[in-house]
Amino acid sequence: MANKPLQFILRERKLNIGKQDGKVVVVALPTGRHRVDFRNFCARVARATTFSPQEVLAVLNLATEIARDIVANGDIVEFGDLGTLKPSFKSKSVEKGKTFRAQEHIEKPVVKFVPSRKYFTLTDVTYEQVKDSKKKESSEEENPVLP
């Protein structure tokens, strides 16, 4: 699959913190993105394997369900190149000397995903500036910003 450039638009922003506090700066914002739903994702994976799209879907759903069950038992799951899944929760503070009751003071148990830095850092991308459909044509001509 050939890589296409990541598209971006330029927008002006007034900063409120840091070295450039109060200054108007130009920042790049990603655009032109499309969502690939899970069924289409599974179909693309299936085309590269001997599995059907339904088999890929079933295996991926089963893998996430089993990983959740393992994490719910307090264990950590290394989920391939994506990263690690581990249990986490919030705890209310209790004064020293008072009884800490887990059912009352521990809340919001969740599966925490720690992404793999190597996998989630895109190093092989290019960029393409596109016109901002929300921006007025006249202001763009007055202040052209070059990439």
Buried (B, 14 or more C-beta within 10 A) or exposed (E): EEEEEBBBBBBEEEEEEEEEEEEEEEEBEEBEEEEEEEEEBBBEBBEEEEBEBEBBBEEBEEEBEEBEEBBEEEEEBEBEEEBBBBBEEEEEEEEEEEEEEEEEBEEEEEBEEBEBEEEEEEEEEEEEBEEBEEEEEEEEEEEEEEE
